[in-house]
Amino acid sequence: MTNVYFVRHAEPNFDNPDVEYRELTPKGLRDRTRVTEYLADKEIHRVFSSPYTRSVDTIRDFADRFGHEVTFVDDFRERKVSTAPVRDLLLFYHDQWMDFSHRLIGGECLSEVQDRNIRALKRLLAEHPGENMVVGSHGTALSLIVNYFDSAFDYNRFEEIRELMPWVVKLSFDGDRFLGFESIDVFRK
């Protein structure tokens, strides 16, 4: 069996407009230790991450404490929203979930984000069968991975986790056959 623990990043500094290099807040830095505590007994073999700073920094505490190298996988990055300012981000989220082909100027649609994240996941499953892995991720990207395997994870479920940072989702596989997922709120574990 292969288990992949996707970790949505802890609280980022939204005042930093650079989405790739947006760092964690002091609260985010404290909260990432909950991820470390949760993962401590999971017998993790490998650690991967989106290259975005907030994702890497969320799992860095775990990786450093347990002697793992973090390997960046660009396809696990968050979606690009737009090259233009977005007036109503919440409306945009809703519109994208209602139509996975909806996009703004210079941005990605959800089907593109889902396709590249699933492609990256399938590569990991093929290259590391029977291993337990951690993947540093993002809210929308991770929600779309879950949606791919369980269409009941829809816009309403996305809204439920939109403010949950960090958030862990364990996906289990037998080879490339999906067995199920578990949503973990590290604040309640």
C-alpha positions in Angstrom: 0.0 0.0 0.0 1.1 3.5 -0.8 0.0 6.5 1.4 0.4 10.1 0.2 0.0 12.7 2.9 -0.8 16.0 1.2 -0.2 19.0 3.4 -1.9 22.3 2.7 0.4 25.1 3.9 0.0 26.9 7.2 -1.1 30.5 7.4 0.8 32.7 4.9 1.5 36.4 5.0 -1.2 37.7 2.7 0.4 41.1 2.8 3.2 39.7 0.6 1.8 40.0 -3.0 4.4 37.6 -4.5 2.4 34.3 -4.4 5.5 32.2 -5.1 7.6 33.6 -2.3 4.8 34.4 0.2 6.2 33.3 3.6 4.4 31.9 6.7 3.2 34.2 9.4 4.5 33.7 13.0 1.2 31.8 13.6 1.9 29.7 10.5 5.4 28.9 11.7 4.0 27.8 15.1 1.1 25.8 13.5 3.4 23.8 11.2 4.6 21.9 14.3 1.2 20.3 14.4 1.9 18.8 11.0 5.2 17.5 12.3 3.5 16.0 15.3 0.9 14.3 13.1 3.4 12.9 10.6 6.0 11.8 13.3 4.8 8.2 13.5 3.8 7.7 9.8 7.0 6.1 8.6 7.5 8.6 5.8 10.0 7.6 3.1 10.0 10.7 0.9 9.1 14.4 1.1 8.0 16.4 -1.9 6.6 19.9 -2.3 5.2 22.6 -4.5 8.1 25.0 -4.9 6.2 27.9 -3.3 7.7 29.1 -0.1 4.7 28.7 2.1 4.3 25.0 1.2 8.0 24.2 1.6 8.2 26.0 4.9 5.1 24.1 6.3 6.8 20.7 5.8 10.4 21.9 6.4 10.1 21.4 10.1 9.1 17.8 9.7 11.7 17.1 6.9 14.5 18.7 9.0 13.6 16.9 12.2 13.4 13.5 10.5 16.3 13.9 8.1 14.4 14.1 4.8 15.3 16.1 1.8 12.5 18.1 0.2 12.2 17.5 -3.5 10.4 20.2 -5.4 7.7 19.2 -7.9 6.6 22.2 -10.0 3.3 20.5 -11.1 2.1 20.6 -7.4 2.1 24.4 -7.4 -1.1 26.3 -6.8 -3.1 27.6 -9.7 -2.3 30.9 -11.4 -5.3 33.1 -10.8 -4.7 36.0 -13.3 -2.2 38.5 -14.6 -4.7 41.2 -13.9 -6.2 42.4 -10.5 -9.2 40.4 -9.3 -12.0 42.5 -8.0 -14.0 39.8 -6.2 -11.9 36.7 -5.3 -14.7 34.9 -3.6 -17.0 35.2 -6.6 -14.1 34.0 -8.8 -13.6 30.9 -6.6 -17.3 30.1 -6.9 -17.4 30.7 -10.7 -14.4 28.4 -11.2 -15.9 25.6 -9.1 -19.1 25.9 -11.1 -17.3 25.7 -14.4 -13.8 24.0 -14.4 -13.0 25.7 -17.7 -13.5 29.2 -16.3 -10.4 31.3 -16.3 -9.3 34.9 -16.0 -6.7 36.7 -18.2 -3.4 34.9 -17.9 -4.8 32.5 -15.4 -5.4 28.7 -15.2 -8.8 27.0 -15.2 -9.4 24.3 -12.6 -9.3 21.5 -15.1 -5.7 22.5 -16.0 -4.7 22.6 -12.3 -6.3 19.3 -11.6 -4.7 17.6 -14.6 -1.2 18.7 -13.8 -1.6 17.8 -10.1 -3.0 14.3 -10.9 -0.3 13.8 -13.5 2.4 14.6 -10.8 0.7 12.3 -8.3 0.6 9.4 -10.8 4.3 9.8 -11.4 5.0 9.6 -7.7 2.8 6.5 -7.4 4.7 4.8 -10.3 8.1 5.8 -9.1 7.7 5.0 -5.4 5.2 2.1 -5.0 4.6 0.9 -1.4 6.1 4.0 0.2 4.7 6.7 2.4 5.1 10.2 1.1 4.5 13.8 2.1 3.6 16.4 -0.4 3.5 20.1 0.5 0.5 21.6 -1.3 -2.1 24.3 -1.5 -5.8 24.7 -0.8 -7.2 24.7 -4.3 -4.7 22.3 -5.7 -5.3 19.8 -2.9 -9.1 20.2 -3.2 -8.9 19.4 -6.9 -6.9 16.2 -6.2 -9.5 15.1 -3.7 -12.3 16.1 -6.2 -10.7 13.9 -8.9 -11.1 10.8 -6.8 -14.4 11.8 -5.1 -16.6 14.2 -7.0 -18.6 14.8 -3.8 -15.7 17.1 -2.8 -17.2 20.1 -4.5 -17.4 23.9 -4.0 -19.3 23.6 -0.7 -16.6 21.3 0.7 -13.9 23.6 -0.7 -15.6 26.5 1.2 -15.4 24.4 4.4 -11.7 24.0 4.2 -10.8 27.4 2.6 -9.6 28.9 5.9 -8.2 25.6 7.3 -4.4 26.0 7.4 -2.6 23.7 7.7 -4.8 20.8 6.5 -3.7 17.2 5.8 -5.3 14.7 3.4 -4.1 11.1 3.4 -4.7 9.3 0.1 -4.2 5.6 0.0 -3.5 3.4 -3.0 -2.9 -0.2 -4.0 -0.5 0.3 -6.9 -2.3 3.0 -8.8 -5.8 1.9 -7.6 -7.3 4.5 -5.3 -8.5 3.0 -2.0 -9.8 6.1 -0.2 -8.9 9.4 1.5 -9.0 10.8 5.0 -9.2 14.5 5.8 -7.2 15.4 8.9 -7.6 18.6 10.9 -4.3 18.7 12.8 -5.8 21.0 15.4 -8.2 18.3 16.5 -5.8 15.3 16.4 
